[in-house]
Amino acid sequence: MTTAVLSHSIFILTLVGLWRPIDWCGWKSLLYNSYTYFVAFSIFAFILTEFVDIVTNSSSVNDLTNGLTKIMGQIGAFGKVVGIMLNRKMILHGIKLLKLKPFKLEDQHEKNVLNKYISISKFKLYLILKSYITFFYLAVFTIGASGILSTQISVMEFPDILPYRAWFPYNYSKPIYFQTTAVFQLITFFIGAYVHVAFDTLFLRMMFAVVVQISVLEHRLEMIISSIKKFVKNNINLRTDHVNICDMLIEEWVNYHNDVLRFSQSMYELFSGSIFLQYCLSSTQICVCVYTISNVPFLSGVLMSEMVLLIGTILQIFLLCISAYQVTLKFDDLNYSVYNVDWFDLNTDHQKSIFIIISKTMKPVVFKSGYFVTLSLDSFKQVSKLTVKKYLLTFNKLFINS
């Protein structure tokens, strides 16, 4: 299950140099590591050259905003590159944990629960999207990046105007230097787009893996309660060893619940730094994009480019918010599931144990971007409302001017 869920994201990470195949060693490992550092250096160089140009050559607010819209996406991509490079071993460890006890699906019953959950869960739409989200996300970013690059290529003019305004410590007026520099900018931009796709979908699928584990938690608790009831029914006069067996079953479930909590929190913490950076950059980029749109001719190439960039930015925020929010909702459901099992048919000691479990599952599990923004649909709604409001004002202005 784990391999199938994560395979597409890991494949894209491998293509962009951020996930060396585990079985590669020797000269393969050396070459791939060199490719990884080349990707990181390319994105950093793209950011640095653009930033120097913004600082030294921006003569108006429009120049500043145009430069910022191009650089913010690459800053977010570089943060994700660094995050994956630093935390790759821990992410790989988390993936391996899902194949071991207590996370591993133990029998056919649990596999059936997973299939049943996928088919009748109230998150059915989300799970359908999960199956195709990588392809959809990849298509959106590919089309968007291609549109933006087409616009940038159209303004390119030898020997002075590169696809992206940038400062380089050499004279690129010679054809070979100009072409090499232009290709470097275009390829780096495309790599940055695919870094976003791989990182965001990997986070989505890791959160989905947590949702599946919570579903298994619900199933196992039902099985434990059912087993205890049958055990008590067949052994009216419970001896100490019988009580210990029942206690052990409950203790195993509690330990599993704690493991799922720790796993979800640790996985989020591995992604949290990059997510916080992306959320801040995306929120700012939306404002900059809308401002840029309000100052360009209607139906111009720049307008189309900025609209595509705006849609992609909003989609990024949505994906990050919905990924974490589904885990929050599923943990809330776990509290109701624990309460709805037939725990009242147990003896007093076991009822007390279940009551303690219920009280523990009442504590909400939330994920924050930094320390002030909760990743939820409410956060996305706030960003969307602000975007729609600014967008309507912008189009009204463009329509009047046209």
C-alpha positions in Angstrom: 0.0 0.0 0.0 2.7 2.5 1.0 4.7 2.0 -2.1 1.7 2.5 -4.4 0.6 5.6 -2.5 3.9 7.3 -2.7 5.4 6.0 -6.0 4.4 8.8 -8.3 5.7 11.6 -6.0 8.9 9.7 -5.3 9.4 9.2 -9.1 9.1 12.9 -9.7 11.5 13.6 -6.8 13.9 11.2 -8.4 13.7 13.0 -11.8 14.5 16.4 -10.2 17.4 15.0 -8.3 16.0 14.9 -4.8 15.5 11.1 -4.2 18.4 8.9 -5.1 17.2 5.3 -5.6 18.1 3.3 -2.5 19.9 0.5 -4.3 22.3 3.0 -6.1 25.8 3.0 -4.8 29.3 3.6 -6.1 29.6 5.8 -9.2 25.8 5.9 -9.6 25.5 7.4 -6.2 28.3 9.9 -6.9 26.7 11.0 -10.2 23.3 11.3 -8.7 24.5 13.3 -5.7 26.3 15.6 -8.1 23.1 16.1 -10.0 21.3 16.9 -6.7 23.8 19.6 -5.8 23.6 21.0 -9.4 19.8 21.3 -9.1 20.1 23.1 -5.7 22.9 25.4 -7.0 20.9 26.2 -10.2 17.8 27.3 -8.3 20.0 29.3 -5.8 21.8 31.0 -8.7 18.5 31.8 -10.4 17.2 33.4 -7.2 20.5 35.3 -6.5 20.8 36.7 -10.1 17.2 37.8 -10.1 17.5 39.4 -6.6 20.6 41.3 -7.6 18.8 42.7 -10.6 15.7 43.6 -8.6 17.9 45.5 -6.1 20.1 47.3 -8.6 17.9 47.9 -11.7 14.3 48.3 -10.4 13.3 51.8 -11.3 9.5 51.6 -10.6 7.0 49.6 -8.5 6.0 47.6 -11.7 9.6 46.5 -12.1 9.8 45.5 -8.5 6.5 43.5 -8.6 7.4 41.8 -11.9 10.7 40.7 -10.4 9.1 39.5 -7.2 6.4 37.3 -8.9 9.2 35.4 -10.8 11.5 35.0 -7.8 9.0 33.9 -5.1 8.2 30.6 -6.7 11.9 29.7 -7.0 12.5 30.7 -3.3 9.7 28.3 -2.3 11.2 25.6 -4.5 14.6 26.1 -3.0 13.2 25.8 0.5 11.6 22.5 -0.5 14.8 21.3 -2.1 16.7 22.1 1.2 13.9 20.5 3.2 14.0 17.2 1.2 17.8 17.1 1.3 18.0 17.6 5.0 15.1 15.3 5.9 15.3 12.6 3.3 16.5 9.9 5.7 13.8 10.7 8.2 11.1 10.6 5.5 12.5 7.3 4.3 12.4 6.0 7.8 8.8 7.1 8.1 7.9 5.2 4.9 9.6 2.1 6.2 7.7 2.3 9.5 4.4 2.0 7.6 5.6 -1.4 6.5 6.2 -2.6 10.0 4.1 -3.4 13.1 1.9 -1.8 14.4 1.3 0.2 11.1 1.4 -2.8 8.8 -2.0 -4.1 7.8 -2.1 -7.5 9.6 -4.8 -9.5 8.0 -7.4 -9.5 5.2 -10.0 -7.9 7.5 -7.9 -4.8 7.8 -7.4 -4.7 4.0 -11.1 -5.0 3.6 -11.6 -2.1 6.1 -9.3 0.0 3.9 -11.2 -0.9 0.7 -14.5 -0.3 2.5 -13.2 3.1 3.8 -12.2 4.1 0.3 -15.5 3.2 -1.2 -18.0 4.6 1.4 -16.1 7.2 3.4 -17.5 10.7 3.5 -14.1 11.7 2.2 -14.8 9.7 -1.0 -14.3 12.7 -3.3 -11.0 13.5 -1.6 -9.8 9.9 -2.0 -10.8 9.9 -5.6 -8.8 13.1 -6.1 -5.9 11.5 -4.1 -5.7 8.8 -6.8 -5.3 11.3 -9.6 -4.0 14.4 -7.8 -0.4 13.9 -8.9 -1.4 13.7 -12.5 -3.8 16.7 -12.2 -1.2 18.7 -10.3 1.5 17.8 -12.7 -0.7 18.7 -15.7 -1.6 22.1 -14.2 2.0 23.0 -13.4 3.3 21.8 -16.7 0.7 23.8 -18.7 1.2 26.8 -16.4 4.9 26.7 -16.6 4.8 26.2 -20.4 2.5 29.2 -20.7 4.8 31.4 -18.5 7.9 30.3 -20.4 6.2 31.0 -23.8 5.6 34.5 -22.6 9.1 34.9 -21.3 10.6 33.5 -24.6 8.5 35.9 -26.6 10.1 38.9 -24.9 13.6 37.5 -25.2 15.8 39.5 -27.6 19.5 38.9 -28.4 21.8 40.3 -27.2 20.3 42.2 -24.3 17.0 40.8 -23.1 17.0 37.3 -21.4 13.8 35.3 -20.7 14.1 36.6 -17.1 15.7 39.8 -16.1 18.8 39.0 -14.1 22.3 40.2 -13.3 25.3 37.9 -14.3 28.9 38.6 -13.6 29.9 38.2 -17.2 29.1 39.7 -20.6 26.4 37.5 -22.2 26.2 39.5 -25.5 28.0 36.8 -27.4 25.6 34.2 -28.9 27.0 31.2 -27.1 26.9 32.9 -23.7 23.4 34.3 -24.4 22.0 31.0 -25.4 23.6 29.1 -22.5 22.3 31.7 -20.0 18.8 31.6 -21.5 18.6 27.8 -21.5 19.8 27.8 -17.9 17.0 30.1 -16.9 14.3 28.2 -18.7 15.4 24.7 -17.4 15.8 26.0 -13.9 12.3 27.5 -13.9 10.9 24.1 -15.1 12.8 22.2 -12.5 11.5 24.5 -9.8 7.9 23.9 -11.0 8.4 20.1 -10.7 10.0 20.4 -7.3 6.7 22.0 -6.2 4.7 19.1 -7.7 6.8 16.4 -6.1 7.0 18.0 -2.6 3.3 19.0 -2.4 2.0 15.6 -3.6 4.4 13.7 -1.3 3.0 15.7 1.7 -0.5 15.0 0.6 0.1 11.2 0.3 2.0 11.0 3.6 -1.1 12.6 5.3 -3.3 10.2 3.5 -1.2 7.3 4.9 -2.0 8.8 8.4 -5.7 8.8 7.5 -5.6 5.1 6.6 -3.9 4.3 9.9 -6.6 6.1 11.9 -9.2 4.0 10.0 -7.3 0.8 11.0 -7.2 2.1 14.6 -11.0 2.3 14.5 -11.3 -1.2 13.1 -8.8 -2.7 15.6 -10.7 -1.2 18.6 -13.9 -2.7 17.4 -12.2 -6.1 17.1 -10.6 -5.7 20.6 -13.9 -4.8 22.2 -15.7 -7.7 20.4 -12.9 -10.1 21.5 -13.1 -9.0 25.1 -16.9 -9.4 25.2 -16.7 -12.9 23.8 -13.8 -13.7 26.2 -15.8 -12.5 29.2 -18.9 -14.3 28.0 -17.1 -17.6 27.8 -15.3 -17.1 31.0 -17.8 -15.7 33.5 -15.4 -16.1 36.5 -12.4 -14.2 35.2 -9.1 -15.1 36.6 -6.1 -12.8 36.9 -4.5 -14.1 33.8 -7.8 -13.6 31.9 -7.9 -9.9 33.1 -4.3 -9.4 32.1 -5.0 -10.6 28.6 -7.9 -8.1 28.2 -5.7 -5.4 29.6 -2.9 -6.3 27.2 -5.3 -6.0 24.2 -6.3 -2.5 25.3 -2.7 -1.5 26.1 -1.7 -2.6 22.6 -4.3 -0.4 21.0 -3.3 2.6 23.2 0.3 2.2 22.2 -0.8 2.0 18.5 -2.8 5.2 18.9 0.2 6.9 20.5 2.4 5.7 17.6 0.0 7.1 15.0 -0.1 10.4 16.9 3.7 10.6 17.0 4.0 9.5 13.4 1.6 12.1 12.1 3.3 14.8 14.1 6.8 13.8 13.1 5.9 13.6 9.4 4.3 17.1 9.6 7.3 18.5 11.4 9.6 17.2 8.6 7.6 19.2 6.1 6.6 22.1 8.3 9.5 24.5 7.6 9.0 24.3 3.8 5.2 24.5 4.2 5.5 27.7 6.4 7.8 29.3 3.8 5.5 28.3 0.9 2.4 29.6 2.8 4.0 33.0 3.4 5.4 33.2 -0.1 2.1 32.1 -1.7 0.1 34.6 0.3 2.4 37.4 -0.7 2.6 36.2 -4.3 -1.2 36.3 -4.7 -1.2 40.0 -3.7 1.7 40.8 -6.1 0.1 38.9 -9.0 -3.2 40.7 -8.6 -1.3 44.1 -8.5 0.6 43.1 -11.6 -2.6 42.1 -13.4 -4.2 45.5 -12.6 -1.3 47.3 -14.4 -1.1 45.3 -17.7 -3.2 45.5 -20.8 -6.3 43.3 -20.9 -5.8 39.9 -22.7 -2.1 40.6 -23.0 0.5 37.8 -22.7 1.7 39.1 -19.4 -1.9 39.0 -18.1 -2.4 35.4 -19.1 0.9 34.5 -17.6 0.1 36.1 -14.3 -3.4 34.5 -14.2 -1.8 31.1 -14.7 0.7 31.8 -11.9 -2.1 33.0 -9.6 -4.2 29.8 -10.2 -1.2 27.6 -9.5 -0.4 29.5 -6.3 -4.0 29.2 -5.0 -3.9 25.5 -5.9 -0.7 25.1 -3.8 -2.3 26.6 -0.7 -5.4 24.5 -1.2 -3.4 21.3 -1.4 -1.4 22.0 1.7 -4.5 23.0 3.7 -6.7 20.1 2.6 -3.9 17.5 3.2 -3.4 18.5 6.9 -7.1 19.2 7.5 -8.2 15.7 6.4 -6.0 14.3 9.2 -7.6 16.7 11.7 -11.1 15.6 10.7 -10.2 11.9 10.8 -8.8 12.2 14.4 -12.1 13.9 15.3 -13.9 10.9 13.8 -11.8 8.6 15.9 -13.2 10.1 19.1 -16.8 9.4 18.0 -15.8 5.9 16.9 -14.3 5.1 20.3 -17.4 6.4 22.0 -19.7 4.3 19.8 -18.2 0.9 20.4 -20.0 -1.3 22.9 -17.7 -0.3 25.8 -20.6 -0.1 28.2 -21.0 -3.9 28.1 -17.5 -4.4 29.6 -16.7 -4.7 33.3 -16.0 -1.6 35.4 -12.2 -1.7 35.1 -12.3 -2.0 31.3 -14.9 0.7 31.1 -12.6 3.0 33.0 -9.8 2.2 30.5 -12.1 3.0 27.5 -13.2 6.2 29.2 -9.6 7.3 29.5 -9.1 6.6 25.8 -12.2 8.6 25.0 -10.9 11.6 27.0 -7.6 11.4 25.3 -9.0 11.3 21.8 -11.1 14.4 22.5 -8.0 16.5 22.2 -8.0 18.0 18.7 -5.1 17.3 16.4 -4.3 20.4 14.4 -1.3 21.4 12.2 -0.1 24.9 12.1 2.0 26.8 9.5 4.5 28.4 11.8 2.8 29.3 15.0 -0.1 31.4 13.8 -1.9 29.8 10.8 -3.8 26.6 11.2 -3.8 24.5 8.0 -7.5 24.1 7.4 -10.2 24.9 5.0 -11.0 28.0 7.0 -7.5 29.3 6.4 -7.9 28.6 2.7 -11.3 30.3 2.6 -9.8 33.5 4.1 -7.1 33.5 1.4 -9.7 32.8 -1.3 -12.0 35.5 -0.2 -9.2 38.0 -0.2 -8.1 36.8 -3.7 -11.6 36.9 -5.2 -12.2 40.4 -3.8 -9.0 41.8 -5.2 -9.6 39.9 -8.5 -13.0 41.4 -9.0 -11.8 44.9 -8.3 -8.9 44.3 -10.7 -11.1 43.0 -13.5 -13.6 45.8 -13.0 -10.7 48.3 -13.4 -9.4 46.5 -16.5 -12.9 46.4 -18.0 -13.5 50.1 -17.4 -10.0 51.0 -18.8 -10.6 48.9 -21.9 
